[in-house]
Amino acid sequence: MSAAAKKDPKRYTEIRNPKAFHLYHVGERLEAGVMLRGTEMKALRQGLAQLADAFVRFEASAPVLHHAYIAEYAQGNIHNHEPRRPRKLLMNAREINKFKAAVEMQGMTVIPLRLYFKEGLAKVEVALCKGKNVSDKRESLRRKTELREAQRSIRAWK
């Protein structure tokens, strides 16, 4: 495989969760594998997925990704997957216990931040999150606006 083919942006599809940083204080992050079916992998390679309303719940001490949308594969047949089905996450026992304890004891939530491919395997980056209240959301929006205006003035000054 040539160097140009390795750097081709079409090969590396990354789906991001646009709401995560607005709605939550993001804490510790972790990379986990995702159990997908064949048509889900093909649809994901085309970038047909959304994580906007997704969350992770621990069922029988196994993390399960809920409400992640992966569109049906266009060339699929009767064995095509259901778009919003629960998908099991692959994490080691120590990581599962750590995240599960934080959810139960501290009232945190596990939210997927991005879904991507790493060496041909589908991975999801999940994080322990704490919900923001309205004033925190306003403050982060204000900070973001100030930063944007400062960058504009720097560009105009040059």
TORDREN-325909 format. One record per atom (N, C-alpha, C, O): residue in one letter; x, y, z; atom name. Coordinates in steps of 0.2 Angstrom, whole numbers. Atoms other than C-alpha are relative to their C-alpha. Layout:
% residues N
+---+-------+-------+-------+----+
: r :    px :    py :    pz :  a :
+---+-------+-------+-------+----+
: a :     X :     Y :     Z : CA :
...
+---+-------+-------+-------+----+
END
This chain:
% residues 158
+---+-------+-------+-------+----+
: r :    px :    py :    pz :  a :
+---+-------+-------+-------+----+
: m :     4 :    -6 :     0 :  N :
: m :     0 :     0 :     0 : CA :
: m :     4 :     6 :     0 :  C :
: m :     9 :     7 :     4 :  O :
: s :    -4 :    -6 :     1 :  N :
: s :     7 :    17 :    -5 : CA :
: s :    -1 :     5 :     6 :  C :
: s :    -6 :     4 :     9 :  O :
: a :     0 :    -5 :    -5 :  N :
: a :    10 :    31 :     7 : CA :
: a :    -6 :     5 :    -1 :  C :
: a :   -10 :     7 :     4 :  O :
: a :     6 :    -5 :     2 :  N :
: a :    -4 :    42 :    -2 : CA :
: a :    -6 :    -4 :     2 :  C :
: a :   -11 :    -1 :     4 :  O :
: a :     6 :     4 :    -1 :  N :
: a :   -16 :    28 :     0 : CA :
: a :    -2 :    -1 :     8 :  C :
: a :    -7 :    -1 :    10 :  O :
: k :     1 :     0 :    -7 :  N :
: k :   -13 :    27 :    19 : CA :
: k :    -2 :     6 :     3 :  C :
: k :    -6 :     6 :     8 :  O :
: k :     2 :    -6 :    -2 :  N :
: k :   -16 :    45 :    21 : CA :
: k :    -7 :     3 :    -3 :  C :
: k :    -9 :     8 :    -1 :  O :
: d :     6 :    -1 :     3 :  N :
: d :   -32 :    45 :    11 : CA :
: d :    -5 :     1 :     5 :  C :
: d :    -7 :    -3 :     9 :  O :
: p :     5 :    -1 :    -5 :  N :
: p :   -45 :    54 :    22 : CA :
: p :    -7 :    -4 :    -1 :  C :
: p :   -10 :    -5 :     4 :  O :
: k :     6 :     4 :     0 :  N :
: k :   -59 :    43 :    15 : CA :
: k :     0 :    -6 :     3 :  C :
: k :    -5 :   -10 :     5 :  O :
: r :    -1 :     6 :    -4 :  N :
: r :   -51 :    28 :    23 : CA :
: r :    -2 :     0 :     7 :  C :
: r :    -3 :    -5 :    10 :  O :
: y :     1 :    -1 :    -7 :  N :
: y :   -53 :    35 :    40 : CA :
: y :    -6 :     4 :     2 :  C :
: y :    -6 :    10 :     3 :  O :
: t :     6 :    -4 :    -2 :  N :
: t :   -71 :    39 :    44 : CA :
: t :     0 :     0 :     8 :  C :
: t :     1 :    -4 :    11 :  O :
: e :     1 :    -2 :    -7 :  N :
: e :   -74 :    47 :    61 : CA :
: e :    -7 :     3 :     1 :  C :
: e :    -8 :     8 :    -2 :  O :
: i :     6 :    -3 :    -2 :  N :
: i :   -91 :    50 :    68 : CA :
: i :     0 :     3 :     7 :  C :
: i :     3 :    -1 :    12 :  O :
: r :     0 :    -4 :    -6 :  N :
: r :   -92 :    63 :    82 : CA :
: r :    -7 :     1 :     3 :  C :
: r :   -12 :     1 :     0 :  O :
: n :     6 :    -1 :    -4 :  N :
: n :  -105 :    66 :    96 : CA :
: n :     0 :     8 :     0 :  C :
: n :     4 :    10 :     5 :  O :
: p :     0 :    -8 :     0 :  N :
: p :  -109 :    85 :    93 : CA :
: p :    -3 :     3 :     7 :  C :
: p :    -1 :     8 :     8 :  O :
: k :     3 :    -3 :    -6 :  N :
: k :  -119 :    87 :   109 : CA :
: k :     4 :    -2 :     6 :  C :
: k :     3 :     2 :    12 :  O :
: a :    -3 :     2 :    -6 :  N :
: a :  -107 :    79 :   121 : CA :
: a :     3 :     5 :     4 :  C :
: a :     2 :     6 :    10 :  O :
: f :    -4 :    -5 :    -4 :  N :
: f :   -96 :    93 :   126 : CA :
: f :    -4 :     6 :     2 :  C :
: f :    -3 :    10 :     6 :  O :
: h :     5 :    -5 :    -2 :  N :
: h :  -111 :   105 :   126 : CA :
: h :    -4 :    -2 :     6 :  C :
: h :    -5 :     2 :    11 :  O :
: l :     4 :     2 :    -5 :  N :
: l :  -121 :    95 :   138 : CA :
: l :     3 :    -3 :     6 :  C :
: l :     0 :    -3 :    11 :  O :
: y :    -4 :     3 :    -5 :  N :
: y :  -108 :    87 :   149 : CA :
: y :     7 :     2 :     1 :  C :
: y :    10 :     5 :    -3 :  O :
: h :    -7 :    -1 :    -2 :  N :
: h :   -92 :    90 :   159 : CA :
: h :     3 :    -7 :    -2 :  C :
: h :     1 :   -12 :     1 :  O :
: v :    -3 :     7 :     3 :  N :
: v :   -81 :    76 :   150 : CA :
: v :     6 :    -1 :     5 :  C :
: v :    10 :     3 :     6 :  O :
: g :    -5 :     2 :    -4 :  N :
: g :   -70 :    67 :   162 : CA :
: g :     5 :    -5 :    -3 :  C :
: g :     7 :    -4 :    -9 :  O :
: e :    -5 :     5 :     2 :  N :
: e :   -59 :    51 :   160 : CA :
: e :    -3 :    -3 :    -7 :  C :
: e :    -9 :    -5 :    -7 :  O :
: r :     2 :     3 :     6 :  N :
: r :   -59 :    44 :   142 : CA :
: r :     3 :    -7 :    -1 :  C :
: r :     8 :    -8 :     3 :  O :
: l :    -2 :     7 :     1 :  N :
: l :   -57 :    26 :   136 : CA :
: l :    -2 :    -2 :    -7 :  C :
: l :    -7 :     0 :    -9 :  O :
: e :     1 :     3 :     6 :  N :
: e :   -56 :    17 :   120 : CA :
: e :    -3 :    -7 :     0 :  C :
: e :     0 :   -11 :     4 :  O :
: a :     3 :     7 :    -1 :  N :
: a :   -67 :     2 :   118 : CA :
: a :    -2 :    -3 :    -7 :  C :
: a :    -3 :     1 :   -12 :  O :
: g :     2 :     3 :     6 :  N :
: g :   -71 :   -10 :   104 : CA :
: g :    -8 :    -1 :     0 :  C :
: g :   -11 :     0 :     5 :  O :
: v :     8 :     0 :     1 :  N :
: v :   -89 :   -12 :    97 : CA :
: v :    -1 :    -6 :    -4 :  C :
: v :     2 :    -8 :    -9 :  O :
: m :     2 :     6 :     3 :  N :
: m :   -97 :   -28 :    92 : CA :
: m :    -5 :     2 :    -6 :  C :
: m :   -11 :     4 :    -4 :  O :
: l :     5 :    -2 :     6 :  N :
: l :  -105 :   -25 :    74 : CA :
: l :    -1 :    -5 :    -4 :  C :
: l :     3 :   -10 :    -5 :  O :
: r :     1 :     5 :     6 :  N :
: r :  -112 :   -35 :    60 : CA :
: r :     3 :     3 :    -6 :  C :
: r :     5 :     8 :    -6 :  O :
: g :    -3 :    -2 :     6 :  N :
: g :  -106 :   -35 :    43 : CA :
: g :    -3 :     6 :    -4 :  C :
: g :     1 :    10 :    -6 :  O :
: t :     4 :    -5 :     4 :  N :
: t :  -119 :   -23 :    35 : CA :
: t :     2 :     7 :     4 :  C :
: t :     2 :    12 :     2 :  O :
: e :    -2 :    -6 :    -4 :  N :
: e :  -115 :   -11 :    50 : CA :
: e :     7 :     3 :    -1 :  C :
: e :     8 :     9 :    -2 :  O :
: m :    -7 :    -2 :     2 :  N :
: m :   -97 :   -11 :    46 : CA :
: m :     0 :     4 :    -7 :  C :
: m :     4 :     9 :    -7 :  O :
: k :     0 :    -3 :     7 :  N :
: k :  -100 :    -7 :    28 : CA :
: k :    -4 :     7 :     0 :  C :
: k :    -1 :    12 :    -3 :  O :
: a :     4 :    -6 :     0 :  N :
: a :  -113 :     7 :    32 : CA :
: a :     5 :     5 :     4 :  C :
: a :     5 :    11 :     3 :  O :
: l :    -5 :    -4 :    -4 :  N :
: l :  -100 :    14 :    45 : CA :
: l :     6 :     3 :    -4 :  C :
: l :     8 :     8 :    -3 :  O :
: r :    -6 :    -2 :     5 :  N :
: r :   -86 :    15 :    32 : CA :
: r :    -3 :     5 :    -5 :  C :
: r :     1 :     9 :    -7 :  O :
: q :     3 :    -6 :     4 :  N :
: q :   -98 :    26 :    22 : CA :
: q :    -2 :     6 :     4 :  C :
: q :    -4 :    11 :     1 :  O :
: g :     1 :    -5 :    -5 :  N :
: g :  -100 :    37 :    37 : CA :
: g :    -8 :     1 :     1 :  C :
: g :   -10 :     7 :     3 :  O :
: l :     8 :    -1 :    -1 :  N :
: l :  -119 :    34 :    39 : CA :
: l :    -1 :    -2 :     7 :  C :
: l :    -5 :    -7 :     9 :  O :
: a :     1 :     1 :    -7 :  N :
: a :  -119 :    35 :    58 : CA :
: a :    -1 :     6 :     4 :  C :
: a :     1 :    12 :     2 :  O :
: q :     0 :    -6 :    -4 :  N :
: q :  -124 :    47 :    72 : CA :
: q :     0 :    -3 :     7 :  C :
: q :    -2 :    -8 :     9 :  O :
: l :    -1 :     1 :    -8 :  N :
: l :  -120 :    47 :    91 : CA :
: l :    -4 :     5 :     4 :  C :
: l :    -2 :     5 :    10 :  O :
: a :     3 :    -6 :    -4 :  N :
: a :  -131 :    62 :    96 : CA :
: a :    -3 :    -2 :     6 :  C :
: a :    -3 :     2 :    11 :  O :
: d :     4 :     2 :    -6 :  N :
: d :  -142 :    53 :   108 : CA :
: d :     2 :    -6 :     3 :  C :
: d :    -1 :    -9 :     7 :  O :
: a :    -3 :     7 :    -2 :  N :
: a :  -131 :    38 :   112 : CA :
: a :     2 :     1 :     7 :  C :
: a :     5 :     6 :     9 :  O :
: f :    -3 :     1 :    -6 :  N :
: f :  -126 :    32 :   129 : CA :
: f :     1 :    -7 :     2 :  C :
: f :    -1 :   -11 :    -2 :  O :
: v :    -2 :     7 :    -2 :  N :
: v :  -119 :    17 :   138 : CA :
: v :    -3 :    -2 :     6 :  C :
: v :    -3 :     2 :    11 :  O :
: r :     3 :     2 :    -6 :  N :
: r :  -128 :     7 :   150 : CA :
: r :     3 :    -7 :     2 :  C :
: r :     5 :   -11 :    -3 :  O :
: f :    -3 :     6 :    -2 :  N :
: f :  -121 :    -8 :   160 : CA :
: f :    -5 :    -5 :     2 :  C :
: f :    -9 :    -4 :     6 :  O :
: e :     5 :     6 :     0 :  N :
: e :  -132 :   -24 :   158 : CA :
: e :     4 :    -6 :     1 :  C :
: e :     8 :    -9 :    -3 :  O :
: a :    -3 :     7 :    -2 :  N :
: a :  -126 :   -40 :   167 : CA :
: a :     7 :     1 :     0 :  C :
: a :    11 :    -3 :    -3 :  O :
: s :    -7 :    -2 :     0 :  N :
: s :  -109 :   -31 :   170 : CA :
: s :     3 :     0 :    -7 :  C :
: s :     9 :    -1 :    -7 :  O :
: a :    -3 :    -1 :     6 :  N :
: a :  -106 :   -29 :   152 : CA :
: a :    -3 :     7 :    -3 :  C :
: a :    -9 :     8 :    -3 :  O :
: p :     3 :    -7 :     2 :  N :
: p :  -107 :   -11 :   144 : CA :
: p :    -3 :    -1 :    -7 :  C :
: p :    -1 :    -5 :   -11 :  O :
: v :     4 :     0 :     6 :  N :
: v :  -120 :    -9 :   130 : CA :
: v :    -1 :     7 :    -2 :  C :
: v :    -3 :    11 :     1 :  O :
: l :     1 :    -7 :     3 :  N :
: l :  -121 :     6 :   118 : CA :
: l :    -7 :     0 :    -2 :  C :
: l :    -9 :    -4 :    -6 :  O :
: h :     7 :    -1 :     2 :  N :
: h :  -139 :    12 :   116 : CA :
: h :    -1 :     6 :    -4 :  C :
: h :     3 :    11 :    -3 :  O :
: h :     2 :    -6 :     4 :  N :
: h :  -147 :    24 :   104 : CA :
: h :     5 :     2 :    -5 :  C :
: h :     5 :     8 :    -8 :  O :
: a :    -5 :    -2 :     5 :  N :
: a :  -132 :    24 :    92 : CA :
: a :    -3 :    -2 :    -6 :  C :
: a :    -5 :    -7 :    -7 :  O :
: y :     4 :     1 :     7 :  N :
: y :  -139 :    26 :    74 : CA :
: y :     6 :    -2 :    -5 :  C :
: y :    10 :     2 :    -6 :  O :
: i :    -4 :     2 :     6 :  N :
: i :  -130 :    16 :    60 : CA :
: i :    -5 :    -2 :    -5 :  C :
: i :    -9 :    -6 :    -4 :  O :
: a :     6 :     0 :     6 :  N :
: a :  -141 :    18 :    44 : CA :
: a :     1 :    -7 :    -3 :  C :
: a :     6 :   -10 :    -3 :  O :
: e :     0 :     6 :     3 :  N :
: e :  -145 :     2 :    35 : CA :
: e :     4 :     1 :    -6 :  C :
: e :     4 :     6 :    -9 :  O :
: y :    -4 :     0 :     6 :  N :
: y :  -133 :    -3 :    21 : CA :
: y :    -4 :     0 :    -6 :  C :
: y :    -9 :    -4 :    -6 :  O :
: a :     4 :    -1 :     6 :  N :
: a :  -140 :     2 :     4 : CA :
: a :     0 :    -6 :    -4 :  C :
: a :    -6 :    -8 :    -7 :  O :
: q :    -1 :     6 :     4 :  N :
: q :  -134 :   -14 :    -4 : CA :
: q :    -2 :    -6 :     4 :  C :
: q :    -1 :   -12 :     2 :  O :
: g :     2 :     6 :    -4 :  N :
: g :  -140 :   -25 :    10 : CA :
: g :    -6 :    -4 :    -2 :  C :
: g :   -10 :    -1 :    -6 :  O :
: n :     6 :     4 :     2 :  N :
: n :  -153 :   -38 :     9 : CA :
: n :    -5 :    -1 :     6 :  C :
: n :    -5 :     3 :    10 :  O :
: i :     5 :     1 :    -6 :  N :
: i :  -166 :   -46 :    21 : CA :
: i :     4 :    -1 :     6 :  C :
: i :     1 :     0 :    12 :  O :
: h :    -4 :     1 :    -6 :  N :
: h :  -152 :   -49 :    33 : CA :
: h :     4 :     7 :     2 :  C :
: h :     8 :     7 :     6 :  O :
: n :    -3 :    -7 :    -2 :  N :
: n :  -148 :   -30 :    35 : CA :
: n :    -2 :     1 :     8 :  C :
: n :    -6 :    -2 :    10 :  O :
: h :     0 :    -1 :    -7 :  N :
: h :  -146 :   -24 :    53 : CA :
: h :    -6 :     5 :     2 :  C :
: h :    -8 :     9 :    -3 :  O :
: e :     4 :    -5 :    -2 :  N :
: e :  -158 :   -13 :    63 : CA :
: e :     4 :     6 :     2 :  C :
: e :     9 :     5 :     6 :  O :
: p :    -4 :    -6 :    -1 :  N :
: p :  -152 :     5 :    64 : CA :
: p :     1 :     2 :     7 :  C :
: p :     7 :     4 :     8 :  O :
: r :    -1 :    -2 :    -7 :  N :
: r :  -154 :     8 :    83 : CA :
: r :     0 :    -6 :     5 :  C :
: r :    -2 :    -5 :    10 :  O :
: r :     0 :     6 :    -4 :  N :
: r :  -151 :    -9 :    90 : CA :
: r :     6 :     1 :     5 :  C :
: r :    11 :     5 :     4 :  O :
: p :    -6 :    -1 :    -5 :  N :
: p :  -140 :   -10 :   106 : CA :
: p :     6 :    -4 :    -2 :  C :
: p :     5 :   -10 :    -5 :  O :
: r :    -6 :     4 :     2 :  N :
: r :  -122 :   -15 :   103 : CA :
: r :     4 :     0 :     6 :  C :
: r :     6 :     4 :    10 :  O :
: k :    -4 :     2 :    -5 :  N :
: k :  -111 :   -23 :   115 : CA :
: k :     7 :     3 :    -1 :  C :
: k :    10 :     3 :    -6 :  O :
: l :    -7 :    -3 :     1 :  N :
: l :   -94 :   -14 :   119 : CA :
: l :     5 :    -5 :     3 :  C :
: l :     3 :    -9 :     8 :  O :
: l :    -5 :     4 :    -2 :  N :
: l :   -78 :   -23 :   122 : CA :
: l :     5 :     4 :     4 :  C :
: l :     9 :     8 :     1 :  O :
: m :    -5 :    -3 :    -4 :  N :
: m :   -68 :   -18 :   137 : CA :
: m :     2 :    -5 :     5 :  C :
: m :    -1 :   -10 :     6 :  O :
: n :    -3 :     5 :    -5 :  N :
: n :   -57 :   -27 :   150 : CA :
: n :    -4 :     1 :     6 :  C :
: n :    -7 :     6 :     8 :  O :
: a :     4 :     0 :    -6 :  N :
: a :   -64 :   -31 :   167 : CA :
: a :     2 :     5 :     4 :  C :
: a :    -3 :     8 :     8 :  O :
: r :    -2 :    -6 :    -4 :  N :
: r :   -54 :   -18 :   176 : CA :
: r :    -3 :     6 :    -2 :  C :
: r :    -6 :    10 :     2 :  O :
: e :     4 :    -6 :     3 :  N :
: e :   -61 :    -4 :   165 : CA :
: e :    -7 :     0 :     1 :  C :
: e :   -10 :     5 :     3 :  O :
: i :     7 :     1 :    -1 :  N :
: i :   -78 :   -11 :   166 : CA :
: i :    -2 :     2 :     7 :  C :
: i :    -7 :     6 :     9 :  O :
: n :     2 :    -1 :    -7 :  N :
: n :   -78 :   -11 :   185 : CA :
: n :     1 :     7 :     2 :  C :
: n :    -3 :    10 :     6 :  O :
: k :    -1 :    -7 :    -1 :  N :
: k :   -70 :     6 :   186 : CA :
: k :    -6 :     5 :    -2 :  C :
: k :    -8 :     9 :     2 :  O :
: f :     5 :    -4 :     3 :  N :
: f :   -83 :    14 :   175 : CA :
: f :    -7 :    -1 :     3 :  C :
: f :   -11 :     3 :     5 :  O :
: k :     7 :     2 :    -4 :  N :
: k :   -98 :     5 :   183 : CA :
: k :     0 :     3 :     7 :  C :
: k :    -5 :     5 :     9 :  O :
: a :     0 :    -3 :    -7 :  N :
: a :   -92 :    10 :   200 : CA :
: a :    -2 :     8 :     0 :  C :
: a :    -5 :    10 :     4 :  O :
: a :     1 :    -7 :     0 :  N :
: a :   -92 :    28 :   195 : CA :
: a :    -7 :     2 :    -2 :  C :
: a :    -9 :     7 :     0 :  O :
: v :     7 :    -1 :     2 :  N :
: v :  -109 :    27 :   187 : CA :
: v :    -4 :    -1 :     6 :  C :
: v :    -9 :     3 :     7 :  O :
: e :     5 :     2 :    -6 :  N :
: e :  -117 :    19 :   203 : CA :
: e :     2 :     5 :     6 :  C :
: e :    -3 :     7 :     9 :  O :
: m :    -1 :    -4 :    -6 :  N :
: m :  -108 :    29 :   216 : CA :
: m :     0 :     7 :    -1 :  C :
: m :    -3 :    11 :     3 :  O :
: q :     0 :    -7 :     1 :  N :
: q :  -105 :    46 :   209 : CA :
: q :    -5 :     3 :    -5 :  C :
: q :    -5 :     9 :    -6 :  O :
: g :     5 :    -2 :     5 :  N :
: g :  -120 :    47 :   197 : CA :
: g :     2 :     3 :    -6 :  C :
: g :    -1 :     8 :    -9 :  O :
: m :    -2 :    -3 :     6 :  N :
: m :  -110 :    50 :   182 : CA :
: m :    -3 :    -4 :    -6 :  C :
: m :    -7 :    -9 :    -5 :  O :
: t :     3 :     4 :     6 :  N :
: t :  -115 :    44 :   164 : CA :
: t :     6 :    -1 :    -5 :  C :
: t :    11 :     2 :    -5 :  O :
: v :    -5 :     2 :     5 :  N :
: v :  -105 :    35 :   151 : CA :
: v :    -2 :     2 :    -7 :  C :
: v :    -8 :     0 :    -9 :  O :
: i :     2 :    -2 :     7 :  N :
: i :  -106 :    44 :   134 : CA :
: i :     5 :    -1 :    -5 :  C :
: i :    11 :     0 :    -4 :  O :
: p :    -5 :     1 :     6 :  N :
: p :   -98 :    40 :   117 : CA :
: p :     1 :     6 :    -3 :  C :
: p :    -3 :    10 :    -4 :  O :
: l :    -2 :    -6 :     3 :  N :
: l :   -88 :    54 :   110 : CA :
: l :     1 :    -1 :    -7 :  C :
: l :    -1 :     4 :   -11 :  O :
: r :    -1 :     1 :     7 :  N :
: r :   -83 :    47 :    94 : CA :
: r :     1 :    -7 :    -2 :  C :
: r :     2 :   -12 :     2 :  O :
: l :     0 :     7 :     3 :  N :
: l :   -84 :    31 :    83 : CA :
: l :     5 :     0 :    -6 :  C :
: l :     4 :     4 :   -11 :  O :
: y :    -5 :     0 :     6 :  N :
: y :   -69 :    27 :    71 : CA :
: y :     3 :    -7 :    -1 :  C :
: y :     1 :   -11 :     3 :  O :
: f :    -3 :     6 :     2 :  N :
: f :   -59 :    14 :    63 : CA :
: f :     8 :     0 :     3 :  C :
: f :    11 :     6 :     2 :  O :
: k :    -7 :     0 :    -2 :  N :
: k :   -42 :     9 :    70 : CA :
: k :     3 :    -7 :    -2 :  C :
: k :     1 :   -12 :     1 :  O :
: e :    -3 :     6 :     3 :  N :
: e :   -32 :    -4 :    60 : CA :
: e :    -5 :    -5 :    -2 :  C :
: e :    -5 :   -11 :    -1 :  O :
: g :     6 :     4 :     3 :  N :
: g :   -48 :   -10 :    52 : CA :
: g :    -5 :    -2 :     5 :  C :
: g :   -10 :    -5 :     3 :  O :
: l :     5 :     2 :    -5 :  N :
: l :   -57 :   -12 :    68 : CA :
: l :    -4 :     6 :     3 :  C :
: l :    -1 :    11 :     3 :  O :
: a :     4 :    -6 :    -2 :  N :
: a :   -72 :    -1 :    74 : CA :
: a :     1 :     1 :     8 :  C :
: a :     1 :    -4 :    12 :  O :
: k :    -1 :    -2 :    -7 :  N :
: k :   -68 :     8 :    90 : CA :
: k :    -5 :     6 :     2 :  C :
: k :    -7 :    10 :    -2 :  O :
: v :     4 :    -6 :    -3 :  N :
: v :   -78 :    20 :   101 : CA :
: v :     3 :     3 :     6 :  C :
: v :     6 :    -1 :    10 :  O :
: e :    -3 :    -4 :    -6 :  N :
: e :   -71 :    33 :   113 : CA :
: e :    -6 :     2 :     4 :  C :
: e :   -10 :     6 :     2 :  O :
: v :     5 :    -1 :    -5 :  N :
: v :   -82 :    33 :   128 : CA :
: v :     4 :     4 :     6 :  C :
: v :    10 :     4 :     7 :  O :
: a :    -3 :    -4 :    -6 :  N :
: a :   -80 :    45 :   143 : CA :
: a :    -5 :     0 :     6 :  C :
: a :   -11 :     0 :     5 :  O :
: l :     4 :    -1 :    -6 :  N :
: l :   -86 :    47 :   161 : CA :
: l :    -2 :     8 :     0 :  C :
: l :     2 :    12 :    -1 :  O :
: c :     2 :    -7 :     1 :  N :
: c :   -97 :    63 :   160 : CA :
: c :    -5 :     1 :     6 :  C :
: c :    -8 :    -3 :     9 :  O :
: k :     5 :    -3 :    -5 :  N :
: k :  -107 :    74 :   173 : CA :
: k :    -4 :     5 :    -4 :  C :
: k :    -1 :     9 :    -7 :  O :
: g :     5 :    -5 :     4 :  N :
: g :  -122 :    84 :   166 : CA :
: g :     2 :     7 :     2 :  C :
: g :     3 :     8 :     8 :  O :
: k :    -1 :    -8 :    -1 :  N :
: k :  -120 :   103 :   165 : CA :
: k :    -7 :     3 :     2 :  C :
: k :   -12 :     0 :    -1 :  O :
: n :     6 :    -3 :    -1 :  N :
: n :  -133 :   114 :   172 : CA :
: n :     0 :     6 :    -5 :  C :
: n :     5 :     7 :    -9 :  O :
: v :     2 :    -5 :     5 :  N :
: v :  -140 :   129 :   162 : CA :
: v :     6 :     5 :     0 :  C :
: v :     8 :     8 :    -5 :  O :
: s :    -5 :    -5 :    -1 :  N :
: s :  -127 :   142 :   169 : CA :
: s :     7 :    -3 :    -3 :  C :
: s :    10 :     1 :    -6 :  O :
: d :    -7 :     3 :     3 :  N :
: d :  -112 :   130 :   164 : CA :
: d :    -1 :     0 :    -7 :  C :
: d :     4 :     2 :   -10 :  O :
: k :     1 :     0 :     7 :  N :
: k :  -119 :   129 :   147 : CA :
: k :     1 :     7 :    -3 :  C :
: k :     4 :     8 :    -8 :  O :
: r :     0 :    -7 :     2 :  N :
: r :  -121 :   148 :   145 : CA :
: r :     8 :     2 :     1 :  C :
: r :    10 :     5 :    -4 :  O :
: e :    -7 :    -2 :    -1 :  N :
: e :  -103 :   150 :   152 : CA :
: e :     5 :    -3 :    -6 :  C :
: e :     9 :     1 :    -8 :  O :
: s :    -4 :     3 :     5 :  N :
: s :   -95 :   138 :   140 : CA :
: s :    -2 :     3 :    -7 :  C :
: s :     3 :     4 :   -11 :  O :
: l :     2 :    -3 :     6 :  N :
: l :  -105 :   146 :   125 : CA :
: l :     3 :     7 :     0 :  C :
: l :     6 :     9 :    -5 :  O :
: r :    -3 :    -6 :    -1 :  N :
: r :   -99 :   163 :   131 : CA :
: r :     8 :     0 :    -1 :  C :
: r :    11 :     4 :    -5 :  O :
: r :    -7 :     1 :     1 :  N :
: r :   -81 :   157 :   132 : CA :
: r :     2 :    -1 :    -7 :  C :
: r :     7 :     1 :   -10 :  O :
: k :    -1 :     2 :     7 :  N :
: k :   -82 :   149 :   115 : CA :
: k :    -1 :     6 :    -5 :  C :
: k :     3 :     7 :   -10 :  O :
: t :     1 :    -6 :     4 :  N :
: t :   -89 :   166 :   107 : CA :
: t :     6 :     5 :     1 :  C :
: t :     8 :     7 :    -4 :  O :
: e :    -6 :    -4 :    -1 :  N :
: e :   -75 :   176 :   115 : CA :
: e :     6 :    -2 :    -3 :  C :
: e :    10 :     2 :    -6 :  O :
: l :    -5 :     3 :     4 :  N :
: l :   -62 :   164 :   108 : CA :
: l :     0 :     1 :    -7 :  C :
: l :     5 :     3 :   -10 :  O :
: r :     1 :    -1 :     7 :  N :
: r :   -69 :   165 :    91 : CA :
: r :     1 :     7 :    -2 :  C :
: r :     4 :     9 :    -7 :  O :
: e :    -1 :    -7 :     2 :  N :
: e :   -70 :   184 :    91 : CA :
: e :     8 :     2 :     1 :  C :
: e :    10 :     6 :    -3 :  O :
: a :    -7 :    -1 :     0 :  N :
: a :   -52 :   185 :    97 : CA :
: a :     4 :    -2 :    -6 :  C :
: a :     9 :     1 :    -8 :  O :
: q :    -3 :     3 :     6 :  N :
: q :   -46 :   174 :    83 : CA :
: q :    -1 :     4 :    -6 :  C :
: q :     3 :     5 :   -10 :  O :
: r :     1 :    -5 :     5 :  N :
: r :   -55 :   185 :    71 : CA :
: r :     4 :     6 :     0 :  C :
: r :     6 :     8 :    -5 :  O :
: s :    -4 :    -7 :     0 :  N :
: s :   -47 :   201 :    77 : CA :
: s :     7 :    -2 :    -1 :  C :
: s :    11 :     3 :    -4 :  O :
: i :    -7 :     2 :     2 :  N :
: i :   -30 :   192 :    76 : CA :
: i :     1 :     0 :    -7 :  C :
: i :     6 :     2 :   -10 :  O :
: r :     0 :     1 :     8 :  N :
: r :   -33 :   187 :    58 : CA :
: r :    -1 :     7 :    -3 :  C :
: r :     3 :     8 :    -8 :  O :
: a :     1 :    -7 :     3 :  N :
: a :   -39 :   205 :    54 : CA :
: a :     6 :     4 :     1 :  C :
: a :     7 :     8 :    -3 :  O :
: w :    -6 :    -5 :    -2 :  N :
: w :   -24 :   213 :    62 : CA :
: w :     6 :    -2 :    -4 :  C :
: w :    10 :     2 :    -6 :  O :
: k :    -5 :     2 :     4 :  N :
: k :   -12 :   202 :    52 : CA :
: k :     0 :     3 :    -7 :  C :
: k :     4 :     2 :   -11 :  O :
+---+-------+-------+-------+----+
END
